[in-house]
Amino acid sequence: MEAIYASMGISREIYQYGERIQEELTERFAAIDRLAEYNQLKVVRAMQECRVSEACLLGTTGYGYNDLGRDTLESVYAKLFDAQSALVRPQITCGTHALALALMSNLRPGDELLSPVGKPYDTLEEVIGIRESRGSLKEYGISYRQVDLKEDGGFDWEGIRAAVNERTKLVTIQRSKGYQTRPTLSVERIGELISFLKGIRPDLICMVDNCYGEFTQTIEPTQVGADLCVGSLIKNPGGGLAPIGGYIVGARECVENAACRLTSPGLGREVGASLNALPAFYQGLFLAPTVTASALKGAIFAANLYERLGFRVVPDGKAERYDIIQAVEFGTPEGLVAFCEGIQHGAPVDGFVTPEPWDMPGYDSQVIMAAGAFVSGSSIELSADGPLKPPYEAYFQGGLTWQHAKFGILKSLQRCLEKGVIPAISPGML
Ligand SMILES: *Cc1c(COP(=O)(O)O)cnc(C)c1O
């Protein structure tokens, strides 16, 4: 084993250090395997109960009327999420699109949107109109209110109660911390928040941005009262195989609203050809529990590896996981860059290129990104990025297999060692 790692640029000391960390994680990895086992059965059960057949793997063209595979897949998603209805389509281009669709179709002029968990994901700022943008909710007369989490990460119950008013129509709750430092919300905590909100006004529509959270626990937010749950197929539920797509699951009325906005009033879910996407959607969903488990193991491995070397990691090495994102704070641009270079050099696609920081539109500093993916931009595949500004944090996620996640992380550590970002691994650490 050491020899093949050596042939791929991993020194003996880095390899042994990795082995040592992995040994300490035996119990946690076993628990993740059990999680994957449970979720695997959940997926197979849903597919069997919906009578998925070989014919479901064939797609349609043109209008896509009576698309058996598409309609059956949507039943599978509904069943899996314990929801009344689902919309799972290649015409939903990404996570932001799915979220925008759910919002724009369920809000009307004069309504107010509330986020009780602080600032939403960056791309939603333009959807909502927090940053001026063409076609935002704000342009349509839909206002927005936000209640930040408390310093300790808890909900500001009183602030939330005060923020709900007669115009509040929909509440958006982001499960994953995304690229912020707040804690990720467990499904149980989301359930508490939804109960509280429904206690104030039972007719509030509660939507969860489920990106990066799917299959990290045994239950999903629709099982604790969410009316809508929304995500991207090039993250967890696509299992690395879906080449595009998003999903919206939840209460029938809410999902129908989204369908009529995605296609057209009067047409709704009846149109929308699945083309050739269905085999990847089905097989990706089938693989999603084990792929997500691999990404979880990678995140925990990286946290422990870097934490031991004195870097601040969020979440820390011991923390329970409710999403697949790991942050490592380097404190220097050299550290962040070396980390991303290492991840890139571990990739099966474009592993020979070296990423460089660049001025990305929409950011106030340079950004570096490492991604050598089969599906462009897919972040269920091993990937990392970070803005070139203090505290020089790298955000890292994905890994279609645990073995590849491990290799990529060891490559990052090797690169950090070569660039002098970390000192030599001392014998005491082995
Ligand atoms: C990735 C992500 C989004 C946006 O998804 P895209 O597919 O990148 O448009 C929204 N919210 C959260 C929490 C995410 O992680």
The ligand as a Gaussian input file, in Angstrom:
#p B3LYP/6-31G(d) Opt

LIG

0 1
 C      -24.975000      24.724000      -3.275000
 C      -25.982000      25.417000      -2.460000
 C      -26.970000      26.231000      -3.029000
 C      -27.002000      26.554000      -4.495000
 O      -26.879000      25.489000      -5.339000
 P      -26.192000      25.645000      -6.789000
 O      -26.441000      24.321000      -7.387000
 O      -24.760000      25.963000      -6.571000
 O      -26.920000      26.732000      -7.498000
 C      -27.902000      26.791000      -2.183000
 N      -27.861000      26.598000      -0.863000
 C      -26.928000      25.846000      -0.271000
 C      -26.928000      25.656000       1.212000
 C      -25.952000      25.233000      -1.057000
 O      -25.027000      24.475000      -0.472000

